[in-house]
Amino acid sequence: MKKHKAAVAIIHMSLLILAFSGPKLYSQEGRGAGRLTGTVVDEAGNPIDGALITLQYSQFSNKKTAVSNSKGQWGFIGLGKGFVTVTAAKEGFTPSFIQLEVSGVIKNPEKRIVLRKAAENALPAEGVSDSSKEWLLQGNVLFEQKKFVEALALYQGFLDKYPMLYKVRLNLANCHMELQEYDKAIAEYQKVLEGLNAEAADKKDNKLLAQLYAGIGDAYMRQNKFKEAEQYFKKSIDIDPADHALAYNVAEIMMQAGNADEAIRYYEMAIRIKPDWPKSYLKLGYAWLNKGNNLRAVESFNKLVEISPPDDPDVALAKDIIKKISKIK
């Protein structure tokens, strides 16, 4: 199991692709007293035993792994507050992930991850040699060890031999992102997009398509190219409008670009998708303050206070802002 630690199975013969890393939104340490539990099931709702569950903070390198039990249950303890991606993977299934903000002081709401059976025709009939599969496995080990240049070489060697397995280019993109070679990462994402767009409409993975657009948006955002980042995040939202994190990211870009009106629109979209996520209310309040609308700002901050645990630091912050606003004549 150790050699699978950094890997996510994408096709049924153990070819492995690393999970997407999300935009870096915050800067906490990621250690605390928070807990997160959940289950992993197949499409029929049956529990999946032995799935690798990886929890990765988006703002720093803290990563945790777990394995689901016979009831599909998994859990993490000692979590600090922050935005995380939780990925579930098991051989024979297409990987799946969820993104959420976790509390560092309480048990977070339980989460359910659904894995779909991997397509049986994902590989050529003759398959892939064991030595080539080992390249991917070793590449993932090197990636976990932050040896991104060495991992990149192994992934490229595999693709030179099996260019038809274009989704492995996601591994190349991950390496380039970590090496801050953002233009190269974007080029690899684009090649995967080309492969997806060449597939028949009924076989196209729209979830992956949305993630690719978000990945390109993330690469642009890390370069402070907010206009380009906005374009790709919006494409991702159009495909997967149920992802509150994408709407939130666009709102953040709009605020950095000084466009409070558009920021408000996307913060409100994030709230409609996930009304129990406090961070959107906090940032929406700031956006209303930027517009000079103290009444709407107070409404947003009060909503944050209403849905958050009393000991959440953002609650104290919101209450302090409300108090200061009330003194303004």
N, C-alpha and C positions, 0 to 999 in steps of 0.2 A: 504493500500500500504506500510505502514511503515515496517510491519513485513516481507515484501518481499525484503527489501532494499539490503541485502547481498546475496540474493539467485538468482540462475539461474534455471529456470524450465527445467527439462530434460525429463519428461514424462507427459502425458496429464492430470493426476489427481493431479497435484500440488506437486508431489515429487520434492524436490529441491536439487540441487547440486551447490556448490560454484564454481566460475570460477577459472581457473588456474592462478597462479601468476607467472610472468616472472622473468628471471634472473635480478639481481640488477647490472645495468650497469653504472649509473652515480650518482651524488651527489648534484644536485641542489635542491632548496627549493620547486619548483613546483608552485610558485605563480608569476604572472606577468600580462601582458596586452594581452596575446595571446587569440585567439578565435578558436573554432573548431565547425563546424556544419555538419549536414549530414541528411540522411534519412534511414529509416528501412522499407523494403518491403518484400513481400512473393516471392515465386519462379516465380510467374506470373508477378511480378513487381507492384503489388497492395500495396499501403501504409498500414502500420500496425499502428493502433491507440492504445495508452496505453501501449506500450512496455517499459519496464524498461531498461534504458541505464546507464551503470556504467563505469566511467572513473577512472582507477587506475594507478598511477605511479609505475614503477617497482623498483625505487630506494628509495622510502620512503613511508610513510603511507597516504599521501594526496589522498583522494578519493572524487569524485563528482558523483552525480546521477541526472538523468533527466528522463522525460517521453515523449514519442513521441506524437505529436498531430494528428489530423484527417488526415493530409497530410503525416504522417510518419516522420515529421521533428523533429529534436532534436538539442540541442546546448549547448555548455559550454563556459563561459567567465572567465577571470582572470587566465588564464593558464600560468605557467612558462615553460621554456624550459625543455624537458626531454622525456624519452621513456615511452609510455603509452600503456595500453591495454584497448580497449573500447568494452564492452560486451553488447549485446542486448538480452533480454529475455522476453518471454510472454507465458502465459499458453497455451498449445496446440501446441507449436512450440519447436523445438530443438534449444538451444541457439547457438549463433554465436559470434565470436569476431574478431577484427582486432587489429594489433599492428603497431605503428608508432611513429616517433619522432615528437613532436610538438614544434613550435616556441613560445617563450614567449613575442614576440613583434608585431606580425602581425596576421591577420586572416589566418588560415591554410586552405589548399584545402579541399573542401567538400568531405565527405566520405559516402559510401553507404554500408549498411549491409543487407544481405539477410537471412531471417529465413525460414527454411523448416518445414513443418508440422511434428509433432511428430508421431511416429508409433502408430497405434491404438492397437497393441498387446504388448505394452511395459509393461503392468501390467497383472498379472493373472486375470482371469475373475471375481473372487470374490473381486478384488481390495484390497485396504489397508484401515484399519480403520481410522476414523477421529483422534482418539487420537494418533495413530502412525504418521500420517502426521504432527500433531502438534509437535511431537518430533523433526522432521526435521526443521520445522519453528522456533521453539525455539532455536534449535542448531545454526541456522543461525544468530539469534539475538545475541546469546552469542559470536559467532565468530566475529560479527561486533563490539562487545564490548571488543574484545581481550581477552575473557575468554575462552581460547583454551582448557584447561583441561576439563572444564564443557561441552563445545560443543562436545568434543570428546566422552564423556560418553553418551550423547544423541544419537549421530550418531551410536555408537557401539550398544546401546540398540535397535535401529531400525533394524540394520543388524542382530542381534541375532534373531529377529522375522521374518525378510524377507531376508534371505541370498541370494535368487535368484536375488535380485535387486543389483547386484554386483557393479554397477556404483556409488552407494552411497559411495563406498570406496574412491572415489575422495575427499569427504569431510574429511575423516580420514587423507588422505595424506596431505591435506591443513593444517590441525591442526598440524600434526607432523612437517611439514615444518616450520610453525611459531614458534613451540617449539624448533626448531633446532635439532629435532630428525630425522636426515636425513635417517638413515638406516631403521627406521620404515616407513618413507614416501615412500622410494623405495619399501619396501615390499608391501605396499598397491597399489602402481602403478602396480607392477608386478601381483597382484591378478586381477586387472582390465584387464590387458593385457591377462591373462589366460582366462578370461571370453569372451573377444572380439575374441580371436583366436578360441574359441570353437563354435562361431557362424558360420552360413553358409556364404560362400564367398560373396554372393549377398546381404547379410544383414549387412556385416561388415562396420563399420564407420571408414574409413581410415583417415579422418580428426582427429577424436579422437585418433586413433592409433598414428598418428604423434605427437599429443600433449602429449601423455603419454611418448613417447620416449624422447621428449624435457623436460618433467617434471623430468624424471630420470636423464637426463643430467644436469639439473639445480641443483638437489640435490647433485650430485657428484661435480659439479663446486663449490658449496658453501663450500665443504670440501677440496677444492684445489686438488681434484683428477682429474687432467686434462685429463689424458689418458682415464679414464672411461667415463668422460663427453663427450669427443670427440666422442667416439664410439657411444653413444646414440644420440647425436646431428646429427651425420652423418646418422644414421638410420632414424631419423625424416626427414632429408632433402631428402633422397631417396624416402620416401612416399609422402612428400609434398614439391616438389622442387620449388614451387612458393612463399615460405615464406622467404623473404630476411632477417628477423631477425634471423632465424636459421643459415643461412650461416654466418651472421655477428658474431654470438656467437661462432661458430667454429673457425672463424678467430681470435677472441679475445683469445681463448684458445691456439691456435697455437703460437700467439705472446708471451703469458705468458710462454709457454713451450720453447721459444727461436727458434721456427721453422718459420723463416720469409718467406721462400718459400711457405710453405703450407698456411700461413696466407694470403699472397698475392693472392693465388689461390681462397680462400674463400671470401676475400674482393671483388675480381673481380666478383665472382659469385653473391654476394649480389648486386653489381652494375648492373649486367645484369638483375636481377630480378626487381630491383627498381632503375633505373638510376637517379631519381630525389631526392634521399636521400643523403644529404650532408655528414653525419657522416662517411659513408663508404669511401668517397674520402679522408677525413682527415686522417683516420687510414691507408688507403692504402699508403698515402704519407709518414707517419711515417715508415711503413714497408719498403718502397723503400729506405728511409734514412738509415734504419738499414742495408740494403744490400749494401749501399755505392753508390747507383744509384741516384745521385742528379737530373739528367735530368727527369727521370720518376717521381721522387718525386714532382718536380715543375709542371709537367703535372697534377698530381692529385690535388695539392693545387690550381692550376689555375682553374680546373674544379669546385672545391668547391666554389671558388669566383664567378664563372660564374652563378651557379644555386642557390646561397643563397641570401637572403635579405641583402642589404648593411650593415644594423645595426646588423647583426648576429655576436656575439663575435668571432665565429670561423673564420669569414672572416678576421678580424683584425689579428688574430693569424696566419692564412695562409699567409697573405701578409707579415707579419713580417718574417716568415720563408723563404719565397721566396727572400726577400730582403737580408737576411743573407747569403743564398746560393749563390746569385749573387756576393757576395763579396769574395767568396772562389775562389782562383786562382788555 
